[in-house]
Amino acid sequence: MATDIQDTVHAVEAAAVMRLLAARPRLLALGEPTHGEDALLELRNDLFRQLVEQEGYRAIAIESDCMMGLVVDDYVTSGTGTLDEAMEHGFSHGWGASAANRELVRWIRAHNQGRPASAQVRFAGFDGPLEMTGAASPRQALTALHAYLADRVDADLLACTAQTLDGLLGTDDRWTDPAAMMDPAQSVGQSAEAARLRLLADELAALLEAQRPQLSTATSRDGWERACLYARTATGLLRYHHWMADTSPARLTRLAGLRDQMMAHNLLALAERDPALIHAHNSHLQRNKSTMRMGGLPLSWWGAGALVSARLGEEYAVVATALGTIRHQGVEAPLPDSVEGLLYALPEDRSVIDAPRLAATLGDALPAQRVSPWFGYAPLDPAHLADSDGIVFVKDVAQA
């Protein structure tokens, strides 16, 4: 069996990943089974540099706030601000403190200097302005969308004034109260003001689309694409807040699904421009359904990868990452009868595995599901090996 598995193994290089695929995908997704390990981000950085230099990729998108990501993109493309400012203001979820993320931003800026805009590498966050403890106020996206339209279309076409939006939005802390994540009664998402804002956001987004022939050519491509991002984010956030205030049993499932839907819409927009590497947790990028337990309830929904794959077909590819040990988190060597255990027995420290071939080699006798003693690491599901195009296996992750 070990010899058969060895036949599916390659070095972790862009060329080896591309050989697994029928054609170069518009979106190549690299998943990770845990967050916060710079060793995995350094591997991502190496792979991304190779994809840029050898395969013509022109963008990277990570699991971070899509609105904040604009700060980083401005820095790497035009030098706006400083590296420190980009790291402080351009990332959500604490990702700006990562040394590997800092090195990624530094490298993209250095790569872009002296290159024309058409040859520059772009950066994007593709998550919504969401945290596990709640959601942002829709103010930034909604007012930016209104300002873009107000500068470019007749005033009588606008559904409202900026003052109307400001009055309906109220203070931002009404929207960001962390208590609303677990207590619907603390959310303003189904208030009369929120309902009115949802209607106005929909009208502004519809007006943006109705004026596409004029606006998409009269302004820069970046300006148009950012306006579309504002529209997606404003309507998505207001929908998310609506379900935060819901009291039905479907509440948490809908919230999880809406977050991934916002991710998917951002990824599909990226796919229209440049080939991009996408980096996020495996659960957001996989083709099969995502599952978790939250608030004592089992949740199941279609993640961003499944939604994007249904639209793009072979132009979306996903490579999941699996680990042998994370000893500083109590994850010791895997049992030999698990998928990770079989891969751990191989001599390579890091490798790329042809996932469909591995699944075919294993046949119907599926390995055991690995159980992690640490909630922060999600092992591979043996039943869904063939749903990925490849697996990156890292034998041991040392503490930084």
N, C-alpha and C positions, 0 to 999 in steps of 0.2 A: 504493500500500500504506500509506504513512504516513497518508493521509487516512482510509482504512478503519480503521486502528488508533486514530486520534484519536477516532473515534466511540465507542470503548469506554472512554474516559478520563474520570475525574471528580476533583474535589478530594478531599483526604484529610479527610473529615468522617464522623461517625457516620451522618448521614442518607444520604450517598452509599453507604456500605457496606450499610446496611439495604435500600436500593433494589435491591441485587443479589439479595436473598433473597426467597423466596416468603412467609416469615413470620418473625417474631422468633424466633431460636433460643434454646433454653435455655442452650446453650454456644456462644459465639462465640470461635473460636480465631484468634489473631493470631500467626503464626509469624515468626521472624527467621532469616536465613541465617548469622548469625555471632553470637557472644556478646561482651559487653564493650564495646559501643558505646553510650554514653549518648544519642547522638542518636536511636537507635532506641527507647530506653526513654522518652525525652521525647515522641516521637511516640505511643508506647503510652499514656503518661499523658494526653496531650491527648485521644486517642480515648476513653479510659476515662471521663474527666470528662464528655464529651459523652454517652456511653452512660448514665451515671448520671442526668444532668440532663434528657436528652431522651427516653430509651428505657426508663427504669425498671430498669436493671441494678443489682444490689445486691451484687455480689461480684467480686473479681479473684483469680485463682490464677496463680502463676508457677512456673517450673521450679526449685523449691527444696524442701528437706526439709519434709515434711508435719508432722512433730513440732515442729520448730523454728518453723514458721509459726504455731503456736498462741500463741507469745510476742507476735508482731506483732498477731494478732487480738485478744488481750487488751488490748493497748495502744490500738488504734484504736477499740475498742468501749467500754471501761470506763476507760481511762486508767491501767491497771496499769503501773507502772514509768515509765521515761522514754524519750524518742525515742532517745537514745544507746544505752540498754539494748536496745531493740527492734531496732536496727540491728546491734548486736554479737551478740546471742543468737538473733535470729529468722530468720536467713538462712544457707543453706549455700552452697558453691561460691564464696565470696568476694563474693556479691551485696550484702552489707550495706555494702560500701565504696563502692557506686555513689551518686553524687549524685542521679541520677534516681530510684533506688529510695528514697532518703531523702525526696525531695520527694513521692513517691507516698504514703508512710506519713504524712508530715506533713499532706498534703491530706486523706486519709481521716479522720484524727483530727479535724481542724478541721471537716470536713463533718458528722461524727457528733455533735459536741457539741451538746447540747440536743435531740437527736432521740430518740424512743422506740426501743427495741430493734428493733421491727418495720420501722422506716424506716432503720436504719443500714446502712452499707456494710461488708461483711466482707472479710477478707484470708485467703488460704490459700496454703500451699505444696502442690503436688500430686505432687512427686517423692518417692520413697522416701528413707529415710536412707542414701543411697548416694553414693559419690564414684567417680571413674574409678579411684582407687587401692584401692578396697575397699568394705566395707559396715560399718555400725554394729553394735554389739552389740544383740541383741534385748531387752536388759534393760529399758530405759525403757518400751517399749510393752508388754512382757509383764507386768511388775510393776504397771504402771498399770491394765491390764485386770484383773488378779487383785484389786487393791485395790478397784476399782469394784465388782466382784462380791461380794467379801468383806463389804463394807459393806451389801449389799442383799439377799442370798439366804442361805438356811440353809447353815451350814458343811458339813453332810454332803453338799451338792450339789456342792461344789467338788472338782475332780480332785486337788488337792494343796494344800499350805500354801505360804506365802510363803518359808519357810525351805527347803523342797524346791527351789523355783525358784532361790533364791540359790545353793544348793550345786551345782546342775546348771550354772548359768551360769558359775560361776567368775569369774576376772578378765576385765574387758572387753577387755584387750589381746590375749587369746587370739582374740577375734573380729575385731579391727580390724587385725591384722597386714597391712601393705600387700604383703608378699611373697606372700600367698595369692592375689592377683589373677591373677598369671601362673604360680604354682606350686601346683597342687592339693594337693600333699603338705603345704603349710604351713597349710591350712585345717582347722578343727575341725568343719566343717559336716556330716561324716558319722561323727563320733564317736558312741559309745554315749550320751553325755550329750546331744548335739544331737538324736539320734533320739528320745530320751525327751522332750526339750523340744518337739519338733514335735508329738508325740502330745498332750502336755498343753496346748499352745497351741490345738490343734484342739478339744480337749474344752472349754476355757474359751470359745472363740468359739462353739461349739455351744450351750453353756449360756446365753451372752448372748442368742442368737437364740431359744432356747426360752423365755426369760423376758421376751421383748419386750413382751407385753401389759401386764405389770406395770411393767417398768423404763422403757419409753418414755413412760409417763404419770405415774409416781410421781416422776420426776426431770425436770429442765429439758430442753428440746430440745437445748440445747448440751451438757449432760452426757451425754445418750444418744448424740448424734452423735460425741462424742469417744470414748466407749467403743467404738463401732463402728470408729472410726479406729484405736484401739489394737489391736483384734482383727485388722483388715486388715494393719496394719503388722507385728505380731508374727508372724503366720503367713507373710506375704510375705517378711520378712527371713530366717526360718528356712528357707524354701524356697530363697531366693537363696544362703544359706550352704551348703546341701546341694549345690547345683550348682557352687559355687566349689571344692568338694572332688572334683568329678567328673573323671575322666580320659578320657572319651570324646571323639570329634571334635565332638560336639554341644555341648560345654561353653560356649563363648563365645556361640554362637547362643542357647542357652537363657538365659544371663545377660542378654543384651541384651533378649530377649523378656520375661523376668520383670520387668525394670525397667519396661518400658512397660506391662506388665500391672498392676503396682502403681499406676502413674500413672492408667491407665484406671479402675481401681476407685475411686480418689479422685475423679476427675472425675465419674463416674456418681453418687457420693454427693452431690457439690456440685449436680448437676443436679436432685436431688430437692427442693432448698430454694429457690434463687434463680437468676434469670438471671445468668450470669457471663461475664466476659471471661477467656479463658485465654491466657497468653503463655508461649511456649517456643520452642525451635528448630523450624524447619520440619519437620525429620525426625521429630519426635515427634508432630506434629499432622496430617500429611498422611494422605490416605485410601489411597494406594497403599503397597506394601510399602517398608519402610526397608532400606537396604543400606549396608554399610561394609566396610572391611578392618581387621582387628585381629589382631595376632600373625602377620601374613602370610597370613591366611585371609579369604576373602570370606564375609561374613555377610548373612543375609536373614531378616527377621522382620516380623510385623505390629506396627506401633507403636500408641501410645495413641490417636491420632486415628482410625486404621482400626478399632480395637476399639470405641471410643465411637460412631463413625458407624454401625457395624453394629447397635448397640443403639438409638440415638436417631433415626436417619434424618434428616429435615429439621430436627429440633431441634438438630442439630449442624451448624455451618457453619465453614469454615476459609478464612482469607485469608492467603496466604503473602506474605512480604516479599522483594523482590529489590533489589539494589544496582547502581549503575553503577560507582562507584569507591570504594576505601578506600585512598587513596594512601599513607597512613602505614603500611600493611601491604603495599605493593607491588602492590595491585590497581588497575591503570590502566583507562582507558576500554575498554569491551567492544568486540570486533569487531562490525562492523555486521550480520553475517549470523547473530548469535545473538539469542535473545529479548531479553536485556538490551540488546544493541546497537540493536534496533528501538525499544525503549522509551527508550533514551538519546537518540535523535534527536528525541524529542518536546520541546516547549518547556518543559513544566512541570518544576519541580524535585522536586516530590512529587505523586504521583497515585495514584488507585485505578482499577484496570483490571478490567473484567468478563472474568474468565478464560475461561469457556466461550465467550463471543462472540469473544474473541481467538483461541481455538483454532479456532473455526469459520471465522474470517476467514483464518487462515493455511492451513487445509485440510490436504491430505496432504503438502504440501511443507514438512516440518518444518524450522525453523531449526537451525543447528548447535548442539551442546551446548557451552556456554562452559566453558573450562578455567581454573580459578583458579590463579595461581602461589603462592597462600598456602593452606595446608591448612585454615585457620580459617574460610574462606568457602566455602559450598556453593551453587553456581549453580543456577538452575532447570533442571529436566529438561523439555525441550520436549514429550516424549511424554506428560507427565502434566499439562499445563496445565489441561485440562478437569476434572481431579479436584479442583481448588480452586474455591471460589465467587468468589474475587477475588484480585487481586495488588495489594499496595502497593509502588510503585516509588519509591525514593529515589535521585536521580541521583548525588549526591556526599555522602560521609560524611567530615567533617573531623575531625581529631584534637582531642579535648577539651583 
